[in-house]
Amino acid sequence: MLSAVSHDLRTPLAAAKVAVSSLRAQDVDFSAEDTAELLATIEESIDQLTALVGNLLDSSRLAAGAIRPELREVYLEEAVQRALVSIGKGATGFFRPGIDRVKVDVDGAVAMADAGLLERVLANLIDNALRYAPNCLVRVNAGRVGDRVLINVIDEGRGIPRGSEEQIFEAFQQLGDHDNTTGAGLGLSVARGFVEAMGGTIQATDTPAGTDRRGGSGGPSGAAMRRNGTI
C-alpha cells in the first residue's frame, strides 16, 4: 500500500516545502499577491495530504471490519454542505478552485445513514468529479426510488472507459482522462465500502449530460440509501 501511494505523498510534500523555503528566503521581497499564492499552495498541499491520510485510514478500517455505522435520519442538504466545506474551504479561508461548479438540488431528501460516513462518501464522490471533469458542471441531486433514496453525483466530463464501471471502485485505480498527478485511487473504494456498510449500494454509469454535454457523465455515481428503518 505504501509503495502505491508514495508518489501521492511526495508530490504535495515537495510543493509545500518549496513554498515554505521561498517564504523563508531572506533575499526575496514577495508582494502580498505572491505571498498569498505561496500560502495557498501550502494549504492545498496540506489538504491533499489530509485527504490521502484520511482515505488510507478509512481503507484500513474497512479491511479490518472496524466500521460500525450508527444509522439515523440524515438530511441530505446538510450532509452535502458539510462535504463541500470539507473539500472546498480551508481553515484560513481559501476556497478550492472550481468548488462553485457544484450545484446541489436534493429537494429536502432524508436518508437512513451514518452522518459522518455519508459525509465522507459525498466528499469523495464530489472530489472525484471535480478532479476528473475540470471546468465542467457537477450536479448533486437526490430522489426517492421505492424505499430508497438515490443520490446522484453527475459531471459532464469525458466519462470512464466502457466496461470499467466496477473497476473504478477498486483501490488504487485511476482510469479515463485523469492526468494521474493527484489522488491514489482510494476515494471511490472507500466510498463503496462506507455505502455498503450502511446497507446501501453504489454504482457508476456513463450517461449523456444534455444537449451541451462534453461527453458522457464521467463522474460517480448513484448511491442508494434507505429512507426509513426498514430493509
C-alpha positions as CSV (number, residue, x, y, z in Angstrom):
1,M,0.0,0.0,0.0
2,L,2.8,2.4,0.9
3,S,4.5,1.9,-2.5
4,A,1.2,2.6,-4.2
5,V,0.8,6.0,-2.5
6,S,4.4,7.1,-2.3
7,H,4.1,9.4,-5.3
8,D,0.9,10.9,-3.9
9,L,2.7,11.6,-0.6
10,R,5.8,13.1,-2.1
11,T,4.1,15.5,-4.5
12,P,2.2,17.7,-2.0
13,L,5.1,17.5,0.5
14,A,7.5,18.7,-2.2
15,A,5.2,21.5,-3.2
16,A,4.7,22.7,0.4
17,K,8.5,22.5,1.1
18,V,9.3,24.7,-2.0
19,A,6.6,27.2,-0.9
20,V,7.9,27.4,2.7
21,S,11.5,27.7,1.5
22,S,10.5,30.5,-0.8
23,L,8.7,32.4,2.0
24,R,11.7,32.0,4.3
25,A,14.2,33.3,1.8
26,Q,16.0,36.4,3.1
27,D,16.9,37.8,-0.3
28,V,13.4,38.0,-1.8
29,D,10.8,40.6,-1.1
30,F,7.5,39.0,-2.1
31,S,4.5,41.1,-2.9
32,A,1.2,40.5,-1.0
33,E,-0.2,38.6,-4.0
34,D,2.9,36.4,-4.3
35,T,2.8,35.6,-0.6
36,A,-0.9,34.7,-0.7
37,E,-0.3,32.4,-3.7
38,L,2.5,30.6,-1.8
39,L,0.3,30.3,1.3
40,A,-2.5,28.9,-0.9
41,T,0.0,26.3,-2.3
42,I,0.9,25.2,1.2
43,E,-2.7,24.9,2.3
44,E,-3.7,23.0,-0.8
45,S,-0.8,20.6,-0.3
46,I,-1.8,20.0,3.4
47,D,-5.4,19.4,2.3
48,Q,-4.2,16.8,-0.3
49,L,-2.2,15.1,2.4
50,T,-5.1,15.2,4.9
51,A,-7.4,13.7,2.4
52,L,-4.9,11.0,1.4
53,V,-4.2,10.0,5.0
54,G,-7.9,10.0,5.8
55,N,-8.6,7.6,2.9
56,L,-5.7,5.4,3.9
57,L,-7.0,5.2,7.5
58,D,-10.6,4.6,6.2
59,S,-9.3,1.8,3.9
60,S,-7.5,0.1,6.8
61,R,-10.7,0.3,9.0
62,L,-12.8,-1.2,6.2
63,A,-10.2,-4.0,5.6
64,A,-10.3,-4.8,9.4
65,G,-14.0,-4.8,9.6
66,A,-13.9,-1.9,12.1
67,I,-16.7,0.2,10.6
68,R,-19.8,0.3,12.9
69,P,-22.3,2.6,11.3
70,E,-24.8,4.4,13.6
71,L,-27.9,4.9,11.4
72,R,-30.3,7.7,11.9
73,E,-32.3,10.1,9.7
74,V,-29.9,12.4,7.9
75,Y,-31.0,15.5,5.9
76,L,-29.0,15.3,2.6
77,E,-28.8,19.0,2.2
78,E,-26.9,19.3,5.5
79,A,-24.7,16.3,4.6
80,V,-23.8,17.7,1.2
81,Q,-23.0,21.1,2.6
82,R,-20.7,19.6,5.2
83,A,-19.0,17.6,2.5
84,L,-18.5,20.7,0.4
85,V,-16.9,22.5,3.3
86,S,-14.6,19.6,4.0
87,I,-13.2,19.6,0.4
88,G,-13.6,23.2,-0.6
89,K,-12.6,25.6,2.1
90,G,-9.5,25.5,4.3
91,A,-9.2,26.8,7.9
92,T,-7.7,30.1,6.7
93,G,-10.5,30.8,4.3
94,F,-9.0,29.8,0.9
95,F,-11.6,28.2,-1.4
96,R,-10.8,25.3,-3.7
97,P,-10.8,26.4,-7.3
98,G,-13.9,25.1,-9.0
99,I,-16.0,24.4,-5.9
100,D,-18.5,26.9,-7.3
101,R,-19.2,24.5,-10.1
102,V,-21.0,22.2,-7.8
103,K,-24.8,22.6,-8.0
104,V,-27.0,21.0,-5.3
105,D,-30.6,20.0,-5.6
106,V,-31.6,17.3,-3.1
107,D,-35.2,18.6,-2.5
108,G,-35.3,18.0,1.2
109,A,-34.5,14.3,1.0
110,V,-33.8,12.3,4.1
111,A,-31.9,9.0,4.3
112,M,-31.2,6.5,7.0
113,A,-27.4,6.7,7.3
114,D,-24.4,7.4,9.5
115,A,-24.0,11.1,9.2
116,G,-20.2,11.0,9.3
117,L,-19.8,8.2,6.9
118,L,-22.3,9.7,4.4
119,E,-20.4,13.0,4.6
120,R,-17.1,11.2,3.6
121,V,-18.9,9.3,0.8
122,L,-20.2,12.6,-0.7
123,A,-16.9,14.3,-0.2
124,N,-15.1,11.6,-2.1
125,L,-17.6,11.5,-4.9
126,I,-17.7,15.2,-5.4
127,D,-13.9,15.5,-5.1
128,N,-13.6,12.8,-7.8
129,A,-16.0,14.5,-10.1
130,L,-14.2,17.9,-9.7
131,R,-10.8,16.3,-10.5
132,Y,-11.9,14.2,-13.4
133,A,-14.0,16.8,-15.1
134,P,-12.2,20.1,-14.8
135,N,-14.2,23.2,-15.9
136,C,-17.4,21.1,-16.0
137,L,-20.6,21.5,-14.0
138,V,-21.0,18.9,-11.2
139,R,-24.6,18.3,-10.1
140,V,-25.7,16.6,-6.9
141,N,-29.3,15.6,-6.7
142,A,-31.5,13.0,-4.9
143,G,-34.9,11.4,-5.1
144,R,-36.9,8.5,-3.8
145,V,-36.9,5.2,-5.6
146,G,-39.2,2.8,-3.7
147,D,-38.0,2.5,-0.2
148,R,-34.6,4.0,-1.1
149,V,-33.2,7.5,-1.6
150,L,-31.0,7.6,-4.8
151,I,-28.2,10.2,-4.5
152,N,-26.5,11.2,-7.8
153,V,-23.2,13.0,-8.3
154,I,-23.0,13.8,-12.0
155,D,-20.3,15.5,-14.0
156,E,-20.0,16.4,-17.7
157,G,-16.5,15.1,-18.3
158,R,-15.3,12.6,-20.9
159,G,-16.6,9.6,-19.0
160,I,-14.9,6.4,-18.0
161,P,-13.8,3.6,-20.3
162,R,-16.6,1.3,-21.2
163,G,-16.6,-1.8,-19.1
164,S,-14.7,-0.1,-16.2
165,E,-17.8,0.8,-14.2
166,E,-16.9,-1.7,-11.5
167,Q,-13.1,-1.4,-11.7
168,I,-13.1,2.3,-10.6
169,F,-14.3,1.2,-7.2
170,E,-11.2,-0.9,-6.6
171,A,-8.4,0.6,-4.6
172,F,-5.5,2.3,-6.4
173,Q,-7.4,2.5,-9.7
174,Q,-7.1,5.6,-11.9
175,L,-8.9,5.4,-15.2
176,G,-10.1,7.7,-18.0
177,D,-8.9,11.2,-18.7
178,H,-7.3,11.9,-15.4
179,D,-3.7,13.1,-15.6
180,N,-2.7,10.8,-12.7
181,T,-0.9,13.7,-10.9
182,T,-3.1,13.6,-7.8
183,G,-5.1,11.0,-6.0
184,A,-4.1,7.5,-5.1
185,G,-7.3,6.0,-6.4
186,L,-8.7,5.3,-2.9
187,G,-11.6,7.6,-2.7
188,L,-14.2,5.6,-4.6
189,S,-13.1,2.4,-2.9
190,V,-13.7,4.0,0.5
191,A,-17.0,5.4,-0.7
192,R,-18.2,2.0,-1.8
193,G,-17.1,0.4,1.5
194,F,-18.9,3.0,3.6
195,V,-22.1,2.9,1.5
196,E,-22.3,-0.9,1.7
197,A,-21.6,-0.8,5.5
198,M,-24.7,1.4,5.8
199,G,-26.8,-1.1,3.8
200,G,-26.7,0.8,0.6
201,T,-25.4,0.3,-3.0
202,I,-23.3,2.4,-5.2
203,Q,-22.5,2.3,-9.0
204,A,-21.1,4.4,-11.8
205,T,-22.8,4.9,-15.1
206,D,-21.9,6.8,-18.3
207,T,-24.9,9.0,-19.2
208,P,-25.3,11.8,-21.7
209,A,-25.3,15.1,-19.9
210,G,-27.8,17.0,-22.1
211,T,-27.5,18.9,-25.4
212,D,-24.5,20.9,-24.3
213,R,-22.7,17.9,-23.0
214,R,-18.9,17.4,-23.3
215,G,-19.3,13.7,-23.4
216,G,-20.8,11.1,-21.1
217,S,-21.2,11.7,-17.4
218,G,-17.8,10.6,-16.2
219,G,-18.4,11.1,-12.5
220,P,-19.6,8.7,-10.0
221,S,-22.3,7.5,-9.3
222,G,-25.6,6.8,-7.7
223,A,-25.7,5.8,-4.1
224,A,-28.9,4.2,-3.0
225,M,-29.7,4.5,0.8
226,R,-32.6,3.5,2.9
227,R,-35.1,6.3,3.6
228,N,-36.6,4.7,6.6
229,G,-35.8,2.0,9.1
230,T,-36.9,-1.0,7.0
231,I,-34.9,-3.1,4.6
